[in-house]
Amino acid sequence: MVVGPQARIAPDVTCFDAADVVLAIEVVSAESDLRDRHRKPVLYAEAGIPHFWRIKEINEKPAVFVFELDPATKAYAPAGVFHEWLKLTVPFDIDIDLTKLYTPRTG
């Protein structure tokens, strides 16, 4: 998932210029774990995308790992891990109760 200027996002758009992307979000699955933790953050940082979030299930609950691009190193620096509530002011104001967005799997 990507977040960018509304004017650049449309239903038929499947590719974005990195300069238009403010935030890249990856939702980790067992199959994508290695790519989402190692390869994609490097690619996004090299492209200059200022913010990256990784969402992963931990103990049947969501966790949002937030990173910001360090312009000096051109690598992401950790900016926080959110388990119950995601409240940030950058790259935009967001205030979400994560527990209401998630339904644990039933056996």
Sequence and secondary structure as in RCSB ss.txt:
>XXXX:A:sequence
MVVGPQARIAPDVTCFDAADVVLAIEVVSAESDLRDRHRKPVLYAEAGIPHFWRIKEINEKPAVFVFELDPATKA
YAPAGVFHEWLKLTVPFDIDIDLTKLYTPRTG
>XXXX:A:secstr
 EE  GGG  TT     GGG SEEEEE  TTTHHIIIIIHHHHHHHHT SEEEEEEEETTEEEEEEEEEETTTTE
EEEEEEESSEEEE SSS EEEEGGGS      
